[in-house]
Amino acid sequence: MSFYRNAVWFVKGLQEYTKSGYEAAAKHFNPGDLDVNLTGRSFVITGANSGIGKATANEIAKRGGTIHLVCRNKERAEEAKKNIIELSKNQNVHVHIVDMSSARQVMEFAISFAKSNRVHVLINNAGCMVNQRELTEEGIEKNFATNTLGTFILTTALIPALKLEQDPRVITVSSGGMLVQKLDVDNLQSDKGTFDGTMAYAQNKRQQVILTERWASQHKEIHFSSMHPGWADTPAVQLSMPDFHAKMKNKLRTEAMGADTVVWLAVSAAASKQPSGLFFQDRKAVPTHLPLASSRSSPAEEEKLQTTLEQLALKFKP
Ligand SMILES: NC(=O)c1ccc[n+]([C@@H]2O[C@H](COP(=O)([O-])OP(=O)(O)OC[C@H]3O[C@@H](n4cnc5c(N)ncnc54)[C@H](OP(=O)(O)O)[C@@H]3O)[C@@H](O)[C@H]2O)c1
């Protein structure tokens, strides 16, 4: 089954996730959707010092939004802030240093941020693919800690602040790679079987899609979406998937192409008219399962994912 899923997914990717896939899809975009003035709206973007996150921050800053860059490295974050201000002429760009793989840091940041700032839109973009099984200082597998637990803690801790605002949104940058995975709720930290970083990452991205669906049904006041940016040429792809990058580099999307649907989900009126909880690719809601892939999980498994995360998060509550 996994061979079938991987093969079907790769053929789909060659058609849709590449630069030419973006160009074909973009013919149907409504260019006016991004003509918005974001003055007075506040955007929290994780992993915004590079790649898709930085391209997203640039587009939002150009439209007048207040940007909060949540990054782990001060130097890289300050450099990105400088570039974004130069390009957008928008001074409302702020840096927060948070390692998203540290549940304690994420919890502390979210609580202190919500005390003194507003948040209209949260963009969960930071992500990693670590190819060896490594544990964080808190003893949690690194891919899961960053992609799933960090995203879960930040989102749930900011939900009360989001609910205070008009038209609040949460966008989670998942990946089409999640299509090859079925939720494996009994192996969330990949401690069973042989470790495969690509599959651990894809499993985390599946978890993000499921969490988005659950949050949407539990918090009707907030508009939740998850999305796939396509295959974009970013440092993460260069470093974590060097063979894929070498083979595909002429076919990859630019960072701005990868960011387009994130921006559309975060700012357009058209996006907020879509039902909450869906998975998007190139400004369109798309299925979360490949045909005949047997990748659907049961409601009980999905509830267990959420309760396991709640229990883990509880350990880091002050
Ligand atoms: N590019 C693609 O083809 C593609 C496809 C599907 C999904 N995605 C998703 O798109 C998102 C953005 O990735 P990208 O491709 O734009 O790569 P990127 O340019 O390398 O960006 C990843 C960002 O996440 C940050 N990050 C990673 N671990 C972190 C941590 N522990 N704490 C705080 N920040 C952390 C990175 O910070 P540093 O600079 O400090 O490392 C960087 O800012 C990711 O969620 C990725 O999974 C990308």
The ligand as an SDF file (V2000), in Angstrom:
LIG
                    3D

 48 52  0  0  0  0  0  0  0  0999 V2000
    9.4820   24.1010    0.2680 N   0  0  0  0  0  0  0  0  0  0  0  0
    8.6450   23.1130   -0.0160 C   0  0  0  0  0  0  0  0  0  0  0  0
    8.6730   22.5340   -1.1140 O   0  0  0  0  0  0  0  0  0  0  0  0
    7.6320   22.6900    1.0020 C   0  0  0  0  0  0  0  0  0  0  0  0
    6.7120   21.6890    0.6290 C   0  0  0  0  0  0  0  0  0  0  0  0
    5.7510   21.3050    1.5500 C   0  0  0  0  0  0  0  0  0  0  0  0
    5.7000   21.9150    2.7840 C   0  0  0  0  0  0  0  0  0  0  0  0
    6.6300   22.8690    3.1250 N   0  0  0  0  0  0  0  0  0  0  0  0
    6.5300   23.4700    4.4740 C   0  0  0  0  0  0  0  0  0  0  0  0
    6.6980   24.8610    4.3590 O   0  0  0  0  0  0  0  0  0  0  0  0
    7.1260   25.3790    5.6230 C   0  0  0  0  0  0  0  0  0  0  0  0
    8.2380   26.3770    5.4100 C   0  0  0  0  0  0  0  0  0  0  0  0
    9.3830   25.7100    4.9110 O   0  0  0  0  0  0  0  0  0  0  0  0
   10.2940   26.2720    3.7350 P   0  0  0  0  0  0  0  0  0  0  0  0
   10.2620   25.2760    2.6490 O   0  0  0  0  0  0  0  0  0  0  0  0
    9.9630   27.6790    3.4600 O   0  0  0  0  0  0  0  0  0  0  0  0
   11.7580   26.1230    4.3700 O   0  0  0  0  0  0  0  0  0  0  0  0
   12.7370   27.1650    5.0930 P   0  0  0  0  0  0  0  0  0  0  0  0
   12.9920   28.3250    4.2060 O   0  0  0  0  0  0  0  0  0  0  0  0
   13.8860   26.3720    5.5830 O   0  0  0  0  0  0  0  0  0  0  0  0
   11.8470   27.6600    6.2920 O   0  0  0  0  0  0  0  0  0  0  0  0
   11.6130   26.9130    7.4510 C   0  0  0  0  0  0  0  0  0  0  0  0
   11.4910   27.8960    8.5800 C   0  0  0  0  0  0  0  0  0  0  0  0
   11.1500   27.1740    9.7640 O   0  0  0  0  0  0  0  0  0  0  0  0
   12.0600   27.5770   10.7480 C   0  0  0  0  0  0  0  0  0  0  0  0
   12.2380   26.5710   11.7860 N   0  0  0  0  0  0  0  0  0  0  0  0
   12.5960   25.2810   11.6540 C   0  0  0  0  0  0  0  0  0  0  0  0
   12.6960   24.7110   12.8610 N   0  0  0  0  0  0  0  0  0  0  0  0
   12.3930   25.6670   13.7710 C   0  0  0  0  0  0  0  0  0  0  0  0
   12.3330   25.7030   15.1800 C   0  0  0  0  0  0  0  0  0  0  0  0
   12.6340   24.6370   15.9260 N   0  0  0  0  0  0  0  0  0  0  0  0
   11.9740   26.8580   15.7830 N   0  0  0  0  0  0  0  0  0  0  0  0
   11.6930   27.9690   15.0630 C   0  0  0  0  0  0  0  0  0  0  0  0
   11.7440   28.0000   13.7240 N   0  0  0  0  0  0  0  0  0  0  0  0
   12.0990   26.8670   13.0910 C   0  0  0  0  0  0  0  0  0  0  0  0
   13.3610   27.8350   10.0150 C   0  0  0  0  0  0  0  0  0  0  0  0
   14.2520   28.5710   10.8270 O   0  0  0  0  0  0  0  0  0  0  0  0
   15.8540   28.5220   10.5960 P   0  0  0  0  0  0  0  0  0  0  0  0
   16.1430   29.4750    9.4650 O   0  0  0  0  0  0  0  0  0  0  0  0
   16.3750   28.9750   11.9170 O   0  0  0  0  0  0  0  0  0  0  0  0
   16.2100   27.1040   10.2610 O   0  0  0  0  0  0  0  0  0  0  0  0
   12.8280   28.6090    8.8360 C   0  0  0  0  0  0  0  0  0  0  0  0
   12.5700   29.9370    9.1950 O   0  0  0  0  0  0  0  0  0  0  0  0
    7.5160   24.1670    6.4640 C   0  0  0  0  0  0  0  0  0  0  0  0
    6.4970   23.8710    7.3810 O   0  0  0  0  0  0  0  0  0  0  0  0
    7.6350   23.0600    5.4370 C   0  0  0  0  0  0  0  0  0  0  0  0
    7.3740   21.8030    5.9910 O   0  0  0  0  0  0  0  0  0  0  0  0
    7.5820   23.2580    2.2570 C   0  0  0  0  0  0  0  0  0  0  0  0
  1  2  1  0
  2  3  2  0
  2  4  1  0
  4  5  1  0
  4 48  2  0
  5  6  2  0
  6  7  1  0
  7  8  2  0
  8  9  1  0
  8 48  1  0
  9 10  1  0
  9 46  1  0
 10 11  1  0
 11 12  1  0
 11 44  1  0
 12 13  1  0
 13 14  1  0
 14 15  2  0
 14 16  1  0
 14 17  1  0
 17 18  1  0
 18 19  2  0
 18 20  1  0
 18 21  1  0
 21 22  1  0
 22 23  1  0
 23 24  1  0
 23 42  1  0
 24 25  1  0
 25 26  1  0
 25 36  1  0
 26 27  1  0
 26 35  1  0
 27 28  2  0
 28 29  1  0
 29 30  1  0
 29 35  2  0
 30 31  1  0
 30 32  2  0
 32 33  1  0
 33 34  2  0
 34 35  1  0
 36 37  1  0
 36 42  1  0
 37 38  1  0
 38 39  2  0
 38 40  1  0
 38 41  1  0
 42 43  1  0
 44 45  1  0
 44 46  1  0
 46 47  1  0
M  CHG  2   8   1  16  -1
M  END
$$$$
